[in-house]
Amino acid sequence: MTTESKQNGLADCSEFSELGLIPELLRALEDAQYETPTPVQAQAIPIALSGKDMLACAQTGTGKTAGFILPILQRFVHAESGPVRALVLTPTRELAVQIGESARTYGKYVPVRSTVVYGGVGLGPQADQLRRGVELLTATPGRLLDHLNRGNVRLADVEVLVLDEADRMLDMGFLPDVRRILAALPQVRQTLLFSATMPQEIERLAQDTLREPEVIDVGRRATPVATLRHVIYLVEAERKNDLLHYLLQHGSLKHVLIFTRTKVRAERLSKRLSQTNRRVAALHGDKTQRVRTQVLNNFKSGKVDVLVATDVAARGLDVEGISHVVNFDVPNRPEDYVHRIGRTARAMATGEALTFASSDEVEAVRAIESLLGKEVPRKMIKGFEPTHFTIRRFAKPEASRGARIASGAIRHFSPGGRRRKSA
Ligand code: AMP
């Protein structure tokens, strides 16, 4: 096992065939061309299959979805069809859809029926689906409560509960809904809780919901995968647009996901970029679910090659081959940085994350670096250099600018061209 593969979460810890999975699931994994389990899969699958509760610290992009979906499919492969047996709660519609897709991919040779319910679309078709009966239900909390209150679904037969991205459910204010749903579930059940970070509230939720859990920790500290390169470009706020245009024209930015802080900024930036020769779209919470799904499909298929998004819309987004993530705005919450850049370099691919930082974003950059436990390399592009004031603000407090330049910590960089130290 190489150090790199260990770090990027896709290590050859064992074979899928050694994890106790049935042939129907192994065949589906073979079809999906998964060769070896990721560390979270190697650890989580045997625990989940054993029926024990589990608390898993794992970030997105580590393959955690298969870590809970495969054991669920196996457990209910011979279950009588009808009531919901397994419930997966997840914070966003996009994640819910992706989990539903995973269930279909991994479950193609087993008779377990699954469906997904989330807000922003009509209740009717979801209610019909629920009434027809499913064994595996993936849901966002608010929409599931709607269905529960209308009597569209019964949760009295749930044997397995998965709380996915629990920290994000907390951030998005869903914990009260989650607790209401918990009250509708049988006391005796298996519970699997996944969270990238463990704030106090999540630890409390874990104490309240898990019984003698097995704990696995696949990088509690938010560490970007090893195949990901990330850099911070120092630039004045008013030059960010020009810098982005320049990089889109002269850099190697192919399939690009750009993050902005607000919906308005996402919309404005995507309109501006539409005037270039790139195929651009925007994804944010003001778009209808139908449009969001369409945009995502276009980005996945390559019809759109530059997607401008806000954090909420892009949460958990799983698109193969994103070559670059661009943080047009530095995220205010350091955890969002890790989630954002985790959209590239997924599943062993390489990727690059570029963050544009202006002088008023220095505190946000420091918060990110303190979460990561290290400094993110800084660069400047010739012609877009910020003022000396900005450069000084980004210099390490203890080091003078001269010392940083002399040590090569701040460099000039021309895409495709040679590098030189700043004068
Ligand atoms: P997740 O963290 O569950 O969102 O998964 C991230 C990505 O990794 C998805 O695109 C999966 O299809 C992919 N993936 C999951 N497990 C494996 C595996 N064992 N080998 C290769 N790719 C995988």
Boltz pocket constraint, residues with backbone or C-beta under 6 A from the ligand:
constraints:
  - pocket:
      binder: B
      contacts: [[A, 10], [A, 33], [A, 34], [A, 35], [A, 36], [A, 37], [A, 38], [A, 41], [A, 59], [A, 60], [A, 61], [A, 62], [A, 63], [A, 64], [A, 65], [A, 66], [A, 316], [A, 318], [A, 346], [A, 347]]
      max_distance: 6.0
